[in-house]
Amino acid sequence: MILPFLLLVALVLGIDQFSKYIIRANFRPNESLPVINSVFHLTYVNNPGAAFGLLAYKTPVFVGVTLLVAVIILVAYRFLPPGRILLRLALALMLGGALGNLIDRLRFGYVVDFLDFRIWPVFNLADIAIVSGVILLCWELLGPAGEQGKSL
């Protein structure tokens, strides 16, 4: 049952890396293209920090934390009962997103961000996968007793 999990991790990672390649190939750093004027722009930003640019240039810390989280996710996955589909999905999304940002940090020393809604710091598809995974994880773990594991 690990193959679907790994395929989803690879899909998230592939889509994330491809989207960042497209941005890097077509934009200069800090260049912005309005998609919906004053609402949504594609803005190429090199983010050397974590969320909101916190702890900028602490790449070794982020690499270490990401590797630790990846190991924890893989170990946790191994012990999940087969029926916990949403938990498996959550872990795959988080791992794929974390690995996408890890690759950026190892290659460039920063994360490539480009989704700009003007009311929130610029982010990327890996960030969406991570946040979606965390939301699913919370949904499953904090839901009413006896409801965990059921599909939405």
ZALUMPA-129662 format. One line per field, with one value per residue (C-alpha): residue number from 1; residue in three letters; x, y, z. Coordinates in Angstrom, 2 decimals, m for minus. Layout:
k	(NUM, ...)
r	(ALA, ...)
px	(X, ...)
py	(Y, ...)
pz	(Z, ...)
//
This chain:
k	(1, 2, 3, 4, 5, 6, 7, 8, 9, 10, 11, 12, 13, 14, 15, 16, 17, 18, 19, 20, 21, 22, 23, 24, 25, 26, 27, 28, 29, 30, 31, 32, 33, 34, 35, 36, 37, 38, 39, 40, 41, 42, 43, 44, 45, 46, 47, 48, 49, 50, 51, 52, 53, 54, 55, 56, 57, 58, 59, 60, 61, 62, 63, 64, 65, 66, 67, 68, 69, 70, 71, 72, 73, 74, 75, 76, 77, 78, 79, 80, 81, 82, 83, 84, 85, 86, 87, 88, 89, 90, 91, 92, 93, 94, 95, 96, 97, 98, 99, 100, 101, 102, 103, 104, 105, 106, 107, 108, 109, 110, 111, 112, 113, 114, 115, 116, 117, 118, 119, 120, 121, 122, 123, 124, 125, 126, 127, 128, 129, 130, 131, 132, 133, 134, 135, 136, 137, 138, 139, 140, 141, 142, 143, 144, 145, 146, 147, 148, 149, 150, 151, 152)
r	(MET, ILE, LEU, PRO, PHE, LEU, LEU, LEU, VAL, ALA, LEU, VAL, LEU, GLY, ILE, ASP, GLN, PHE, SER, LYS, TYR, ILE, ILE, ARG, ALA, ASN, PHE, ARG, PRO, ASN, GLU, SER, LEU, PRO, VAL, ILE, ASN, SER, VAL, PHE, HIS, LEU, THR, TYR, VAL, ASN, ASN, PRO, GLY, ALA, ALA, PHE, GLY, LEU, LEU, ALA, TYR, LYS, THR, PRO, VAL, PHE, VAL, GLY, VAL, THR, LEU, LEU, VAL, ALA, VAL, ILE, ILE, LEU, VAL, ALA, TYR, ARG, PHE, LEU, PRO, PRO, GLY, ARG, ILE, LEU, LEU, ARG, LEU, ALA, LEU, ALA, LEU, MET, LEU, GLY, GLY, ALA, LEU, GLY, ASN, LEU, ILE, ASP, ARG, LEU, ARG, PHE, GLY, TYR, VAL, VAL, ASP, PHE, LEU, ASP, PHE, ARG, ILE, TRP, PRO, VAL, PHE, ASN, LEU, ALA, ASP, ILE, ALA, ILE, VAL, SER, GLY, VAL, ILE, LEU, LEU, CYS, TRP, GLU, LEU, LEU, GLY, PRO, ALA, GLY, GLU, GLN, GLY, LYS, SER, LEU)
px	(0.00, 3.05, 3.08, 0.03, 1.50, 4.85, 3.17, 1.22, 4.41, 6.14, 3.19, 3.16, 6.93, 6.89, 4.15, 5.86, 9.27, 7.84, 5.90, 9.03, 11.05, 8.49, 8.66, 12.48, 12.66, 10.24, 10.63, 13.42, 13.53, 10.86, 9.21, 5.42, 2.69, m0.90, m3.32, m6.27, m5.22, m4.77, m6.03, m3.71, m0.27, 2.51, 5.48, 8.85, 10.38, 13.46, 12.54, 15.60, 13.46, 10.48, 6.86, 6.63, 10.43, 11.11, 14.60, 16.08, 19.31, 19.05, 19.19, 20.99, 18.29, 15.51, 17.27, 17.69, 14.11, 12.75, 14.77, 13.56, 9.95, 10.32, 11.58, 8.74, 6.17, 7.59, 7.65, 4.13, 2.88, 4.27, 2.11, m1.17, m4.04, m5.09, m8.45, m6.97, m7.08, m7.29, m4.35, m2.34, m3.32, m2.36, 1.07, 1.71, 0.79, 2.99, 5.94, 5.68, 5.49, 8.31, 10.56, 9.73, 10.89, 13.87, 15.08, 14.95, 16.93, 19.58, 19.87, 19.57, 19.75, 16.20, 12.67, 11.08, 7.72, 5.37, 1.67, 0.86, m2.62, m1.44, m2.98, m0.71, 3.02, 3.97, 3.95, 4.18, 2.46, 4.58, 3.24, m0.32, 0.34, 1.84, m1.02, m3.64, m1.96, m1.91, m5.61, m6.48, m4.33, m6.11, m9.50, m8.72, m7.06, m9.37, m12.65, m15.35, m14.41, m15.48, m15.59, m11.87, m11.00, m14.32, m14.23, m15.56)
py	(0.00, 2.26, 2.61, 4.94, 7.00, 7.33, 8.10, 10.96, 12.27, 12.14, 13.85, 16.72, 17.03, 16.94, 19.54, 21.80, 21.58, 22.00, 25.12, 26.61, 25.78, 27.63, 30.69, 30.72, 30.31, 33.14, 35.71, 37.68, 37.85, 40.24, 40.48, 40.41, 39.68, 40.65, 37.80, 39.53, 43.12, 44.01, 40.54, 37.83, 38.17, 35.81, 37.31, 35.56, 35.83, 34.09, 33.33, 32.53, 32.03, 30.05, 31.20, 34.98, 35.09, 34.25, 33.07, 34.17, 32.46, 29.67, 27.05, 24.36, 24.59, 24.23, 21.31, 19.51, 20.12, 19.00, 15.78, 15.08, 15.73, 13.48, 10.62, 11.15, 11.12, 7.91, 6.18, 7.38, 6.15, 2.70, 2.35, 3.69, 1.24, 0.56, 2.33, 5.73, 7.09, 10.78, 10.46, 8.78, 11.56, 14.20, 12.68, 12.37, 16.02, 17.21, 15.06, 16.02, 19.71, 19.53, 17.74, 20.31, 23.17, 21.11, 20.66, 24.44, 25.07, 22.51, 23.76, 27.50, 28.31, 29.70, 28.66, 29.86, 31.51, 32.95, 32.88, 36.42, 37.35, 40.79, 40.37, 37.50, 36.81, 35.17, 31.34, 28.26, 24.96, 23.06, 25.41, 24.68, 20.92, 21.28, 23.42, 21.14, 18.14, 19.82, 20.71, 17.11, 15.84, 18.12, 17.16, 13.50, 13.76, 16.35, 15.13, 13.51, 10.12, 7.30, 9.59, 9.41, 7.59, 8.13, 9.94, 13.47)
pz	(0.00, m0.01, m3.81, m4.04, m1.21, m2.96, m6.29, m4.69, m3.03, m6.44, m8.16, m5.64, m5.89, m9.69, m10.09, m7.56, m9.21, m12.72, m11.69, m10.14, m13.26, m15.41, m13.15, m13.04, m16.82, m17.58, m14.78, m13.22, m9.41, m8.11, m11.53, m11.34, m13.87, m13.01, m13.66, m11.98, m11.42, m7.72, m6.71, m8.04, m9.59, m10.50, m8.67, m8.63, m5.16, m3.78, m0.17, 1.98, 5.09, 6.29, 6.19, 5.86, 5.37, 9.03, 9.97, 6.65, 5.55, 8.14, 5.38, 7.43, 10.09, 7.50, 5.81, 9.15, 10.24, 6.86, 6.93, 10.48, 9.48, 6.42, 8.60, 11.08, 8.26, 6.76, 10.16, 10.99, 7.61, 8.29, 11.40, 10.00, 9.78, 6.15, 6.50, 7.36, 3.81, 4.72, 7.09, 4.34, 1.93, 4.52, 5.05, 1.30, 0.71, 3.56, 2.49, m1.20, m0.34, 2.20, m0.29, m2.98, m0.78, 0.44, m3.14, m3.64, m0.46, m1.43, m5.04, m4.56, m0.84, m0.98, m1.92, m5.15, m4.42, m7.03, m6.05, m4.98, m3.74, m2.58, 0.91, 1.91, 1.49, m1.81, m1.68, m3.93, m4.71, m2.15, 0.52, m0.61, m0.36, 3.12, 4.43, 2.82, 4.44, 7.84, 7.52, 6.61, 9.47, 11.94, 10.49, 11.04, 14.43, 15.96, 14.47, 16.60, 18.05, 15.76, 12.71, 11.88, 8.72, 7.00, 3.69, 3.34)
//
